[in-house]
């Protein structure tokens, strides 16, 4: 029987690739979700989205709940910046915001 979490992760990767293909972006899923990254940097990450490497993480329940709550705060936030002490800043943004940025950067062949 296949690992349920691995199947769910694959589903997220696949639906993400299909979404970006529909938008006209150069996108592909990485072989075995980066399991062979020690052979080549080209095999790192889960998805190659244009020049970017994307790591896909899926949690059930409220696993990322505080991120959604923070983005929904005040109903006007476009992105969220996070920083844990002694770590780098990371940004979280909704798909619509990323579509807008990619469209403005010319990374999409079809804007919807």
C-alpha contacts under 8 A as a table, 3 or more apart, distances in Angstrom:
res1	aa1	res2	aa2	distance
2	X	6	X	7.65
2	X	7	X	7.17
3	X	6	X	5.29
3	X	7	X	6.32
4	X	7	X	5.08
4	X	8	X	6.14
5	X	8	X	5.02
5	X	9	X	6.05
6	X	9	X	5.03
6	X	10	X	6.15
7	X	10	X	5.07
7	X	11	X	6.20
8	X	11	X	5.03
8	X	12	X	6.40
8	X	58	X	7.38
9	X	12	X	5.21
9	X	13	X	6.33
9	X	56	X	7.27
9	X	57	X	6.86
9	X	58	X	6.15
10	X	13	X	5.05
10	X	14	X	6.04
11	X	14	X	5.08
11	X	15	X	6.07
12	X	15	X	5.30
12	X	16	X	6.05
12	X	56	X	7.16
12	X	58	X	7.19
13	X	16	X	5.16
13	X	17	X	6.20
13	X	29	X	6.89
13	X	46	X	7.04
13	X	47	X	7.01
13	X	56	X	6.48
14	X	17	X	5.15
14	X	18	X	6.19
14	X	29	X	7.32
15	X	18	X	5.08
15	X	19	X	6.09
16	X	19	X	5.11
16	X	20	X	6.34
17	X	20	X	5.30
17	X	21	X	6.07
17	X	27	X	6.19
17	X	28	X	6.23
17	X	29	X	6.66
17	X	47	X	7.47
18	X	21	X	5.08
18	X	22	X	6.21
19	X	22	X	5.24
19	X	23	X	6.54
20	X	23	X	4.92
20	X	24	X	6.40
20	X	25	X	5.41
20	X	26	X	7.62
20	X	27	X	6.57
20	X	49	X	7.95
21	X	24	X	5.11
21	X	25	X	5.48
21	X	26	X	6.90
21	X	27	X	6.43
22	X	25	X	7.55
23	X	108	X	6.35
23	X	109	X	7.19
23	X	110	X	5.59
23	X	111	X	6.42
23	X	112	X	6.98
24	X	108	X	5.09
24	X	109	X	4.66
24	X	110	X	5.01
24	X	111	X	7.68
25	X	49	X	7.15
25	X	50	X	6.70
25	X	107	X	6.25
25	X	108	X	4.76
25	X	109	X	6.36
25	X	110	X	7.90
26	X	49	X	6.02
26	X	50	X	4.96
26	X	107	X	7.86
26	X	108	X	7.77
27	X	47	X	7.11
27	X	48	X	5.47
27	X	49	X	4.49
27	X	50	X	5.93
28	X	47	X	5.79
28	X	48	X	5.38
28	X	49	X	6.80
29	X	33	X	7.29
29	X	46	X	6.05
29	X	47	X	4.44
29	X	48	X	6.33
30	X	33	X	5.27
30	X	34	X	6.11
30	X	43	X	6.05
30	X	44	X	7.25
30	X	45	X	6.78
30	X	46	X	5.14
30	X	47	X	5.30
30	X	48	X	6.80
31	X	34	X	6.34
31	X	35	X	7.62
31	X	36	X	7.67
31	X	43	X	6.62
31	X	46	X	7.87
32	X	35	X	5.44
32	X	36	X	7.17
32	X	46	X	7.90
33	X	43	X	7.94
33	X	44	X	7.59
33	X	45	X	6.31
33	X	46	X	4.40
33	X	47	X	7.55
34	X	37	X	5.22
34	X	43	X	5.28
34	X	44	X	4.51
34	X	45	X	4.97
34	X	46	X	5.67
35	X	38	X	7.94
35	X	43	X	7.59
35	X	44	X	7.58
36	X	39	X	5.74
36	X	40	X	7.36
36	X	43	X	5.87
36	X	44	X	7.24
37	X	40	X	5.35
37	X	41	X	5.86
37	X	42	X	7.24
37	X	43	X	4.60
37	X	44	X	4.51
37	X	45	X	7.77
38	X	41	X	7.40
38	X	43	X	7.87
39	X	43	X	7.26
40	X	43	X	5.47
40	X	44	X	7.23
41	X	44	X	5.27
44	X	53	X	7.64
45	X	48	X	7.55
45	X	53	X	5.82
45	X	54	X	5.79
45	X	55	X	5.16
46	X	53	X	7.32
46	X	54	X	5.82
46	X	55	X	5.07
46	X	56	X	6.21
47	X	53	X	5.95
47	X	54	X	4.96
47	X	55	X	6.62
47	X	56	X	7.68
48	X	51	X	6.98
48	X	52	X	5.77
48	X	53	X	4.81
48	X	54	X	6.11
49	X	52	X	5.07
49	X	53	X	6.25
49	X	54	X	6.87
50	X	107	X	7.09
59	X	62	X	7.63
59	X	63	X	5.31
59	X	64	X	7.02
60	X	63	X	6.00
62	X	65	X	4.53
62	X	66	X	7.90
64	X	67	X	5.54
64	X	68	X	6.80
65	X	68	X	5.28
65	X	69	X	6.14
66	X	69	X	4.93
66	X	70	X	6.01
67	X	70	X	5.18
67	X	71	X	6.26
67	X	80	X	7.88
67	X	92	X	7.95
68	X	71	X	5.19
68	X	72	X	6.11
69	X	72	X	5.10
69	X	73	X	6.14
70	X	73	X	5.14
70	X	80	X	7.22
71	X	75	X	7.60
71	X	77	X	5.64
71	X	78	X	7.22
71	X	79	X	6.62
71	X	80	X	6.24
71	X	93	X	7.93
72	X	75	X	5.12
72	X	76	X	7.38
72	X	77	X	6.80
73	X	76	X	7.39
73	X	77	X	7.07
74	X	77	X	6.99
77	X	80	X	7.36
78	X	93	X	6.26
78	X	94	X	7.08
78	X	97	X	6.48
79	X	91	X	6.65
79	X	92	X	5.54
79	X	93	X	4.35
79	X	94	X	7.03
79	X	97	X	7.89
80	X	91	X	5.50
80	X	92	X	4.99
80	X	93	X	6.30
81	X	89	X	6.59
81	X	90	X	5.67
81	X	91	X	4.47
81	X	92	X	6.38
82	X	89	X	5.56
82	X	90	X	5.22
82	X	91	X	6.22
82	X	92	X	7.86
83	X	87	X	6.36
83	X	88	X	6.11
83	X	89	X	4.64
83	X	90	X	6.46
84	X	87	X	5.40
84	X	88	X	7.32
84	X	89	X	7.61
93	X	97	X	6.36
93	X	98	X	6.81
94	X	97	X	5.41
94	X	98	X	6.48
95	X	98	X	5.03
95	X	99	X	6.06
96	X	99	X	5.02
96	X	100	X	6.25
97	X	100	X	5.09
97	X	101	X	6.28
98	X	101	X	5.03
98	X	102	X	5.99
99	X	102	X	5.16
99	X	103	X	5.92
100	X	103	X	5.13
100	X	104	X	6.20
101	X	104	X	5.18
101	X	105	X	6.14
102	X	105	X	4.97
102	X	106	X	6.18
102	X	107	X	5.20
102	X	108	X	6.34
103	X	106	X	5.18
103	X	107	X	5.97
103	X	108	X	5.52
103	X	111	X	6.39
104	X	107	X	7.75
106	X	109	X	7.41
108	X	111	X	6.43
